[in-house]
Amino acid sequence: MTARWYIVHAYSNFEKKVADAIEEKAKAKGLWDRFEKILVPTEKVV
């Protein structure tokens, strides 16, 4: 199956929490096998 890309807008400092929630819900609904990756881009601030 061809992968589709989706972008989710999340507030700062909640990105990981949103990714975890998406993964948890997908697993609970038996849809996790349809996911390839959940990427959370990060930037190191100095």
mmCIF file as gemmi writes it, N, C-alpha and C atoms, coordinates in Angstrom:
data_model
loop_
_atom_site.group_PDB
_atom_site.id
_atom_site.type_symbol
_atom_site.label_atom_id
_atom_site.label_alt_id
_atom_site.label_comp_id
_atom_site.label_asym_id
_atom_site.label_entity_id
_atom_site.label_seq_id
_atom_site.pdbx_PDB_ins_code
_atom_site.Cartn_x
_atom_site.Cartn_y
_atom_site.Cartn_z
_atom_site.occupancy
_atom_site.B_iso_or_equiv
_atom_site.pdbx_formal_charge
_atom_site.auth_seq_id
_atom_site.auth_asym_id
_atom_site.pdbx_PDB_model_num
ATOM 1 N N . MET Axp A 1 ? 0.84 -1.17 0 1 0 ? 1 A 1
ATOM 2 C CA . MET Axp A 1 ? 0 0 0 1 0 ? 1 A 1
ATOM 3 C C . MET Axp A 1 ? 0.893 1.243 0 1 0 ? 1 A 1
ATOM 4 N N . THR Axp A 2 ? 0.519 2.225 -0.781 1 0 ? 2 A 1
ATOM 5 C CA . THR Axp A 2 ? 1.267 3.472 -0.851 1 0 ? 2 A 1
ATOM 6 C C . THR Axp A 2 ? 1.012 4.3 0.402 1 0 ? 2 A 1
ATOM 7 N N . ALA Axp A 3 ? 2.08 4.801 0.975 1 0 ? 3 A 1
ATOM 8 C CA . ALA Axp A 3 ? 1.96 5.612 2.195 1 0 ? 3 A 1
ATOM 9 C C . ALA Axp A 3 ? 1.391 6.983 1.861 1 0 ? 3 A 1
ATOM 10 N N . ARG Axp A 4 ? 0.625 7.528 2.788 1 0 ? 4 A 1
ATOM 11 C CA . ARG Axp A 4 ? 0.1 8.887 2.672 1 0 ? 4 A 1
ATOM 12 C C . ARG Axp A 4 ? 0.699 9.704 3.802 1 0 ? 4 A 1
ATOM 13 N N . TRP Axp A 5 ? 0.916 10.961 3.547 1 0 ? 5 A 1
ATOM 14 C CA . TRP Axp A 5 ? 1.491 11.848 4.553 1 0 ? 5 A 1
ATOM 15 C C . TRP Axp A 5 ? 0.406 12.727 5.145 1 0 ? 5 A 1
ATOM 16 N N . TYR Axp A 6 ? 0.464 12.91 6.431 1 0 ? 6 A 1
ATOM 17 C CA . TYR Axp A 6 ? -0.448 13.814 7.122 1 0 ? 6 A 1
ATOM 18 C C . TYR Axp A 6 ? 0.375 14.662 8.077 1 0 ? 6 A 1
ATOM 19 N N . ILE Axp A 7 ? -0.057 15.881 8.246 1 0 ? 7 A 1
ATOM 20 C CA . ILE Axp A 7 ? 0.625 16.79 9.162 1 0 ? 7 A 1
ATOM 21 C C . ILE Axp A 7 ? -0.36 17.173 10.257 1 0 ? 7 A 1
ATOM 22 N N . VAL Axp A 8 ? 0.1 17.114 11.496 1 0 ? 8 A 1
ATOM 23 C CA . VAL Axp A 8 ? -0.727 17.486 12.64 1 0 ? 8 A 1
ATOM 24 C C . VAL Axp A 8 ? -0.079 18.684 13.306 1 0 ? 8 A 1
ATOM 25 N N . HIS Axp A 9 ? -0.849 19.719 13.515 1 0 ? 9 A 1
ATOM 26 C CA . HIS Axp A 9 ? -0.336 20.905 14.203 1 0 ? 9 A 1
ATOM 27 C C . HIS Axp A 9 ? -0.515 20.704 15.705 1 0 ? 9 A 1
ATOM 28 N N . ALA Axp A 10 ? 0.561 20.836 16.442 1 0 ? 10 A 1
ATOM 29 C CA . ALA Axp A 10 ? 0.502 20.696 17.903 1 0 ? 10 A 1
ATOM 30 C C . ALA Axp A 10 ? 1.193 21.9 18.539 1 0 ? 10 A 1
ATOM 31 N N . TYR Axp A 11 ? 0.732 22.259 19.697 1 0 ? 11 A 1
ATOM 32 C CA . TYR Axp A 11 ? 1.351 23.367 20.41 1 0 ? 11 A 1
ATOM 33 C C . TYR Axp A 11 ? 2.721 22.965 20.936 1 0 ? 11 A 1
ATOM 34 N N . SER Axp A 12 ? 3.576 23.948 21.105 1 0 ? 12 A 1
ATOM 35 C CA . SER Axp A 12 ? 4.928 23.723 21.58 1 0 ? 12 A 1
ATOM 36 C C . SER Axp A 12 ? 4.927 22.942 22.892 1 0 ? 12 A 1
ATOM 37 N N . ASN Axp A 13 ? 5.83 22.002 22.98 1 0 ? 13 A 1
ATOM 38 C CA . ASN Axp A 13 ? 6.01 21.118 24.138 1 0 ? 13 A 1
ATOM 39 C C . ASN Axp A 13 ? 4.944 20.023 24.261 1 0 ? 13 A 1
ATOM 40 N N . PHE Axp A 14 ? 4.052 19.902 23.283 1 0 ? 14 A 1
ATOM 41 C CA . PHE Axp A 14 ? 3.042 18.849 23.307 1 0 ? 14 A 1
ATOM 42 C C . PHE Axp A 14 ? 3.208 17.875 22.147 1 0 ? 14 A 1
ATOM 43 N N . GLU Axp A 15 ? 4.248 18.062 21.33 1 0 ? 15 A 1
ATOM 44 C CA . GLU Axp A 15 ? 4.424 17.237 20.135 1 0 ? 15 A 1
ATOM 45 C C . GLU Axp A 15 ? 4.528 15.752 20.467 1 0 ? 15 A 1
ATOM 46 N N . LYS Axp A 16 ? 5.354 15.405 21.433 1 0 ? 16 A 1
ATOM 47 C CA . LYS Axp A 16 ? 5.554 13.996 21.795 1 0 ? 16 A 1
ATOM 48 C C . LYS Axp A 16 ? 4.273 13.402 22.373 1 0 ? 16 A 1
ATOM 49 N N . LYS Axp A 17 ? 3.569 14.184 23.159 1 0 ? 17 A 1
ATOM 50 C CA . LYS Axp A 17 ? 2.314 13.723 23.759 1 0 ? 17 A 1
ATOM 51 C C . LYS Axp A 17 ? 1.276 13.418 22.673 1 0 ? 17 A 1
ATOM 52 N N . VAL Axp A 18 ? 1.201 14.261 21.656 1 0 ? 18 A 1
ATOM 53 C CA . VAL Axp A 18 ? 0.272 14.043 20.547 1 0 ? 18 A 1
ATOM 54 C C . VAL Axp A 18 ? 0.665 12.791 19.776 1 0 ? 18 A 1
ATOM 55 N N . ALA Axp A 19 ? 1.952 12.619 19.489 1 0 ? 19 A 1
ATOM 56 C CA . ALA Axp A 19 ? 2.424 11.428 18.772 1 0 ? 19 A 1
ATOM 57 C C . ALA Axp A 19 ? 2.105 10.161 19.56 1 0 ? 19 A 1
ATOM 58 N N . ASP Axp A 20 ? 2.32 10.191 20.862 1 0 ? 20 A 1
ATOM 59 C CA . ASP Axp A 20 ? 2.017 9.03 21.708 1 0 ? 20 A 1
ATOM 60 C C . ASP Axp A 20 ? 0.519 8.724 21.713 1 0 ? 20 A 1
ATOM 61 N N . ALA Axp A 21 ? -0.307 9.765 21.744 1 0 ? 21 A 1
ATOM 62 C CA . ALA Axp A 21 ? -1.762 9.572 21.75 1 0 ? 21 A 1
ATOM 63 C C . ALA Axp A 21 ? -2.235 8.97 20.43 1 0 ? 21 A 1
ATOM 64 N N . ILE Axp A 22 ? -1.67 9.429 19.317 1 0 ? 22 A 1
ATOM 65 C CA . ILE Axp A 22 ? -2.027 8.874 18.01 1 0 ? 22 A 1
ATOM 66 C C . ILE Axp A 22 ? -1.655 7.399 17.956 1 0 ? 22 A 1
ATOM 67 N N . GLU Axp A 23 ? -0.456 7.069 18.412 1 0 ? 23 A 1
ATOM 68 C CA . GLU Axp A 23 ? -0.011 5.67 18.414 1 0 ? 23 A 1
ATOM 69 C C . GLU Axp A 23 ? -0.916 4.809 19.3 1 0 ? 23 A 1
ATOM 70 N N . GLU Axp A 24 ? -1.219 5.292 20.486 1 0 ? 24 A 1
ATOM 71 C CA . GLU Axp A 24 ? -2.047 4.539 21.428 1 0 ? 24 A 1
ATOM 72 C C . GLU Axp A 24 ? -3.442 4.27 20.854 1 0 ? 24 A 1
ATOM 73 N N . LYS Axp A 25 ? -4.052 5.292 20.256 1 0 ? 25 A 1
ATOM 74 C CA . LYS Axp A 25 ? -5.396 5.12 19.695 1 0 ? 25 A 1
ATOM 75 C C . LYS Axp A 25 ? -5.384 4.198 18.482 1 0 ? 25 A 1
ATOM 76 N N . ALA Axp A 26 ? -4.348 4.306 17.651 1 0 ? 26 A 1
ATOM 77 C CA . ALA Axp A 26 ? -4.246 3.431 16.482 1 0 ? 26 A 1
ATOM 78 C C . ALA Axp A 26 ? -4.101 1.976 16.906 1 0 ? 26 A 1
ATOM 79 N N . LYS Axp A 27 ? -3.309 1.73 17.937 1 0 ? 27 A 1
ATOM 80 C CA . LYS Axp A 27 ? -3.14 0.359 18.44 1 0 ? 27 A 1
ATOM 81 C C . LYS Axp A 27 ? -4.44 -0.157 19.046 1 0 ? 27 A 1
ATOM 82 N N . ALA Axp A 28 ? -5.143 0.687 19.784 1 0 ? 28 A 1
ATOM 83 C CA . ALA Axp A 28 ? -6.389 0.284 20.427 1 0 ? 28 A 1
ATOM 84 C C . ALA Axp A 28 ? -7.465 -0.075 19.399 1 0 ? 28 A 1
ATOM 85 N N . LYS Axp A 29 ? -7.424 0.59 18.244 1 0 ? 29 A 1
ATOM 86 C CA . LYS Axp A 29 ? -8.425 0.334 17.204 1 0 ? 29 A 1
ATOM 87 C C . LYS Axp A 29 ? -7.957 -0.692 16.178 1 0 ? 29 A 1
ATOM 88 N N . GLY Axp A 30 ? -6.763 -1.26 16.409 1 0 ? 30 A 1
ATOM 89 C CA . GLY Axp A 30 ? -6.243 -2.274 15.501 1 0 ? 30 A 1
ATOM 90 C C . GLY Axp A 30 ? -5.778 -1.725 14.167 1 0 ? 30 A 1
ATOM 91 N N . LEU Axp A 31 ? -5.396 -0.47 14.148 1 0 ? 31 A 1
ATOM 92 C CA . LEU Axp A 31 ? -4.975 0.181 12.906 1 0 ? 31 A 1
ATOM 93 C C . LEU Axp A 31 ? -3.476 0.443 12.839 1 0 ? 31 A 1
ATOM 94 N N . TRP Axp A 32 ? -2.741 0.027 13.852 1 0 ? 32 A 1
ATOM 95 C CA . TRP Axp A 32 ? -1.319 0.353 13.928 1 0 ? 32 A 1
ATOM 96 C C . TRP Axp A 32 ? -0.534 -0.185 12.733 1 0 ? 32 A 1
ATOM 97 N N . ASP Axp A 33 ? -0.978 -1.285 12.158 1 0 ? 33 A 1
ATOM 98 C CA . ASP Axp A 33 ? -0.264 -1.864 11.018 1 0 ? 33 A 1
ATOM 99 C C . ASP Axp A 33 ? -0.347 -0.978 9.779 1 0 ? 33 A 1
ATOM 100 N N . ARG Axp A 34 ? -1.213 0.004 9.764 1 0 ? 34 A 1
ATOM 101 C CA . ARG Axp A 34 ? -1.335 0.932 8.637 1 0 ? 34 A 1
ATOM 102 C C . ARG Axp A 34 ? -0.361 2.106 8.739 1 0 ? 34 A 1
ATOM 103 N N . PHE Axp A 35 ? 0.292 2.233 9.879 1 0 ? 35 A 1
ATOM 104 C CA . PHE Axp A 35 ? 1.238 3.325 10.093 1 0 ? 35 A 1
ATOM 105 C C . PHE Axp A 35 ? 2.643 2.855 9.753 1 0 ? 35 A 1
ATOM 106 N N . GLU Axp A 36 ? 3.418 3.744 9.149 1 0 ? 36 A 1
ATOM 107 C CA . GLU Axp A 36 ? 4.83 3.444 8.916 1 0 ? 36 A 1
ATOM 108 C C . GLU Axp A 36 ? 5.679 4.079 10.004 1 0 ? 36 A 1
ATOM 109 N N . LYS Axp A 37 ? 5.511 5.37 10.211 1 0 ? 37 A 1
ATOM 110 C CA . LYS Axp A 37 ? 6.278 6.101 11.224 1 0 ? 37 A 1
ATOM 111 C C . LYS Axp A 37 ? 5.454 7.282 11.711 1 0 ? 37 A 1
ATOM 112 N N . ILE Axp A 38 ? 5.708 7.658 12.936 1 0 ? 38 A 1
ATOM 113 C CA . ILE Axp A 38 ? 5.221 8.939 13.441 1 0 ? 38 A 1
ATOM 114 C C . ILE Axp A 38 ? 6.473 9.739 13.754 1 0 ? 38 A 1
ATOM 115 N N . LEU Axp A 39 ? 6.671 10.794 13.011 1 0 ? 39 A 1
ATOM 116 C CA . LEU Axp A 39 ? 7.872 11.613 13.174 1 0 ? 39 A 1
ATOM 117 C C . LEU Axp A 39 ? 7.539 12.878 13.955 1 0 ? 39 A 1
ATOM 118 N N . VAL Axp A 40 ? 8.397 13.196 14.897 1 0 ? 40 A 1
ATOM 119 C CA . VAL Axp A 40 ? 8.268 14.431 15.662 1 0 ? 40 A 1
ATOM 120 C C . VAL Axp A 40 ? 9.554 15.214 15.447 1 0 ? 40 A 1
ATOM 121 N N . PRO Axp A 41 ? 9.512 16.209 14.556 1 0 ? 41 A 1
ATOM 122 C CA . PRO Axp A 41 ? 10.723 16.989 14.32 1 0 ? 41 A 1
ATOM 123 C C . PRO Axp A 41 ? 11.084 17.809 15.554 1 0 ? 41 A 1
ATOM 124 N N . THR Axp A 42 ? 12.354 17.857 15.854 1 0 ? 42 A 1
ATOM 125 C CA . THR Axp A 42 ? 12.817 18.619 17.012 1 0 ? 42 A 1
ATOM 126 C C . THR Axp A 42 ? 13.933 19.566 16.594 1 0 ? 42 A 1
ATOM 127 N N . GLU Axp A 43 ? 14.136 20.559 17.398 1 0 ? 43 A 1
ATOM 128 C CA . GLU Axp A 43 ? 15.194 21.531 17.146 1 0 ? 43 A 1
ATOM 129 C C . GLU Axp A 43 ? 15.861 21.835 18.476 1 0 ? 43 A 1
ATOM 130 N N . LYS Axp A 44 ? 17.168 21.715 18.514 1 0 ? 44 A 1
ATOM 131 C CA . LYS Axp A 44 ? 17.905 22.017 19.737 1 0 ? 44 A 1
ATOM 132 C C . LYS Axp A 44 ? 18.074 23.532 19.847 1 0 ? 44 A 1
ATOM 133 N N . VAL Axp A 45 ? 17.61 24.074 20.951 1 0 ? 45 A 1
ATOM 134 C CA . VAL Axp A 45 ? 17.697 25.513 21.184 1 0 ? 45 A 1
ATOM 135 C C . VAL Axp A 45 ? 18.777 25.757 22.225 1 0 ? 45 A 1
ATOM 136 N N . VAL Axp A 46 ? 19.688 26.667 21.894 1 0 ? 46 A 1
ATOM 137 C CA . VAL Axp A 46 ? 20.771 26.995 22.821 1 0 ? 46 A 1
ATOM 138 C C . VAL Axp A 46 ? 20.687 28.433 23.265 1 0 ? 46 A 1
